[in-house]
Amino acid sequence: MAYSQPPRSRIARKYLDILFVPGGMGQQAMMQDREALAFLGDRASRSGYVTSVCSGSLLLGAAGLLKGYKATSHWATRDALRMFGAEPIDARVVVDRNRISGGGVTAGIDFGLVVLAKLRGDDAAKLTQLAMEYDPEPPFHAGSPKSAGPAIVEQAMSFMAAAMEKHAR
């Protein structure tokens, strides 16, 4: 059977299974970019799932896509979600209707498994988790502000602030 292109008008209205917004240091500048925010709003309106990891949730918020939703982000930026009408949740992954958000870098693996389960079922996610031998046992209990302690949190905040300042230049 030959594959044929759908009519051009159908391509323009294509439905997206997932809109995914990553985080990172460049996210702050993007939050002021009207064109990028409009792009996200347009694509989100045609997406089955609107998702983010880390500070990418702030971009979704800035685009007006988290108002009235529960969401998470990297611990250092999570509370900023309130500015956009979202309810910040201290969790590695938050699912609220068709919005899925993940916390910091390592929560991205948990996020990916949750998205996979939504798209292909729990067994597909479990098989993938086993295939990549994802069975975390961190060597230290300092992976969140609650377990790291105030001195380490303060050092981390200073480091991140300096890195963001350097990135901005």
C-alpha positions in Angstrom: 0.0 0.0 0.0 1.4 3.4 -0.9 1.5 6.2 1.5 -0.2 9.4 0.4 0.1 12.8 1.8 -3.1 14.2 3.5 -4.5 17.3 1.9 -2.5 20.5 2.9 -5.5 21.8 4.9 -5.3 18.7 7.2 -1.6 19.2 7.7 -2.1 22.7 9.0 -4.6 21.6 11.6 -2.6 18.5 12.7 -3.3 17.2 16.1 -0.2 16.7 18.3 -0.1 13.8 20.8 2.3 15.7 23.0 3.6 19.2 23.4 6.8 19.0 25.5 8.6 22.0 26.9 12.0 21.4 28.5 13.5 23.7 31.1 17.0 25.1 31.6 18.7 28.3 31.9 17.4 29.7 28.6 13.8 29.5 29.8 13.8 33.0 31.5 14.5 34.8 28.2 11.8 32.7 26.5 9.2 33.8 29.1 9.4 37.3 27.6 9.2 36.1 23.9 5.7 36.8 22.8 6.1 34.8 19.6 7.3 31.7 21.4 4.5 32.0 24.0 1.9 32.4 21.2 3.4 29.3 19.5 3.1 27.3 22.7 -0.5 28.5 23.1 -1.4 27.5 19.6 0.2 24.1 19.7 -1.3 23.4 23.2 -4.8 24.0 21.8 -4.2 21.1 19.4 -2.3 18.7 21.8 -3.5 15.7 23.7 -1.0 16.3 26.4 0.7 19.5 27.4 3.9 18.7 29.2 7.1 20.0 30.7 10.1 19.1 32.8 12.1 21.3 35.2 11.6 25.0 34.7 9.8 24.4 31.4 6.6 24.5 33.4 7.3 28.3 33.9 7.2 28.7 30.1 3.8 26.9 30.0 2.7 29.2 32.8 3.9 32.3 31.0 1.9 31.1 28.0 -1.2 30.9 30.1 -1.4 27.1 29.9 -1.3 26.2 33.6 -3.9 28.5 35.1 -6.1 26.4 37.3 -3.8 23.4 37.0 -1.5 21.6 39.5 2.1 21.5 38.4 5.6 21.0 39.5 9.0 22.3 38.5 12.6 22.2 39.7 12.5 22.9 43.4 14.2 26.3 43.0 11.5 27.6 40.7 8.4 25.6 41.8 6.8 28.4 43.8 7.0 30.8 40.9 4.2 28.8 39.3 1.8 30.7 41.5 2.4 33.8 39.4 0.7 32.1 36.6 -2.3 30.8 38.4 -1.0 27.3 38.9 -0.9 25.3 42.1 2.7 24.3 42.8 3.0 20.7 44.0 6.1 19.2 45.6 6.4 16.0 43.6 8.6 14.5 41.0 5.7 14.2 38.5 2.3 15.8 38.6 -0.6 14.8 36.3 -3.6 17.2 36.2 -6.0 16.4 33.4 -4.0 16.6 30.2 -1.1 18.5 31.9 1.9 16.5 32.9 4.9 18.2 34.6 8.1 16.8 36.0 10.5 18.2 38.5 14.3 18.6 38.1 16.7 16.7 35.8 16.4 13.2 37.3 12.6 13.5 37.6 12.6 13.5 33.8 13.0 9.7 33.8 9.9 9.4 36.0 8.1 11.9 33.8 9.0 9.9 30.7 7.7 6.7 32.2 4.4 8.4 33.2 4.0 9.8 29.7 4.8 6.4 28.2 2.2 4.7 30.4 -0.4 7.3 29.3 0.3 6.6 25.6 1.1 2.9 25.6 -0.1 1.5 28.9 1.5 0.5 32.2 3.1 -2.6 30.9 5.0 -0.7 28.2 6.3 1.7 30.9 7.3 -1.2 33.2 9.1 -3.0 30.4 11.0 0.2 29.6 11.9 0.8 33.2 13.3 -2.7 33.5 15.1 -2.5 30.1 17.0 0.6 31.3 17.4 -0.9 34.8 15.9 2.2 36.4 16.0 1.3 40.1 17.5 4.3 41.8 19.4 4.1 45.0 21.2 7.4 45.3 24.4 7.4 47.2 23.4 10.5 49.3 20.1 11.7 50.6 20.4 15.2 49.4 18.2 15.2 46.3 15.7 17.7 47.6 15.8 20.7 49.9 14.0 18.7 52.6 16.8 16.1 52.7 19.8 18.2 51.7 19.7 20.6 54.7 19.9 24.4 54.8 23.7 24.7 54.2 23.7 22.6 51.0 20.5 24.3 49.8 22.1 27.8 50.3 25.2 26.7 48.4 23.1 25.3 45.6 21.1 28.5 45.3 24.3 30.6 45.2 25.7 28.3 42.5 22.5 28.5 40.4 22.3 32.2 40.7 25.9 32.7 39.5 25.3 30.2 36.6 22.1 32.1 35.6 23.9 35.4 35.7 26.8 34.1 33.6 24.3 32.6 31.1 22.5 35.9 30.9 25.7 37.6 29.8 
